[in-house]
Each structure stands twice: as C-alpha cells, then as structure tokens.
Amino acid sequence: MAHIQTPTRVPVLWNAAYGPHRPRPLRLLARCLLRVRAFARELALADHVPYGGY
C-alpha cells in the first residue's frame, strides 16, 4: 500500500495504543482503530491522485 501523505496522529488514540500502563485489550483496540482510520484516509485520498493511489 502506497502512502500518499504522512499519517497524522490522533493524540488520544495514539496515547491509548502506545502509552505506558494501558490494559492489553485497550491497546489492541486503539491500534486497530488507528489502522482503520489510516486505511479509510488513504482510500478517500486515492481518488485524488492521477495514478489511483494503489
């Protein structure tokens, strides 16, 4: 998957996913949400580049 732009961080999700002293299920959920957000963002931007983005 090609990165169109550098991904932006969502501070709340980022801290929950990678911060210290977080329960494992919370970290896993936050990481999944960050991946889904990044995928949706790239998919939305794919229509705006000449070669389709993928």
C-alpha distance (Angstrom), angle and dihedral (degrees) to the residues before:
residue distance angle dihedral
M1 . . .
A2 3.78 . .
H3 3.76 118.7 .
I4 3.77 110.3 -130.4
Q5 3.79 95.8 -173.0
T6 3.75 134.2 0.4
P7 3.78 108.9 -83.2
T8 3.76 116.6 -107.4
R9 3.76 118.8 -131.3
V10 3.77 123.6 -123.6
P11 3.81 101.0 -145.9
V12 3.82 96.8 -149.8
L13 3.80 94.2 48.0
W14 3.79 92.9 39.9
N15 3.81 92.3 52.8
A16 3.80 91.7 46.1
A17 3.81 92.5 48.1
Y18 3.78 99.6 44.2
G19 3.80 106.1 14.7
P20 3.80 122.3 111.7
H21 3.79 124.1 -99.5
R22 3.79 97.5 24.2
P23 3.81 122.6 139.7
R24 3.80 113.2 -104.8
P25 3.85 95.9 -118.9
L26 3.81 90.7 52.0
R27 3.82 91.5 49.9
L28 3.81 91.8 49.2
L29 3.80 92.6 48.4
A30 3.80 92.7 48.1
R31 3.83 91.7 49.0
C32 3.81 90.8 50.1
L33 3.80 90.5 50.0
L34 3.80 90.7 50.4
R35 3.82 90.4 51.5
V36 3.81 92.4 48.1
R37 3.79 90.7 48.4
A38 3.80 92.2 49.9
F39 3.81 91.7 47.9
A40 3.81 92.8 49.0
R41 3.81 90.7 48.4
E42 3.80 93.2 50.8
L43 3.79 90.9 45.8
A44 3.80 91.0 52.1
L45 3.80 91.4 48.6
A46 3.81 93.6 46.8
D47 3.81 91.2 82.4
H48 3.79 91.0 57.4
V49 3.80 100.7 60.4
P50 3.82 124.2 77.9
Y51 3.82 97.0 -124.0
G52 3.82 97.8 46.8
G53 3.77 97.2 -105.5
Y54 3.80 96.9 -102.2
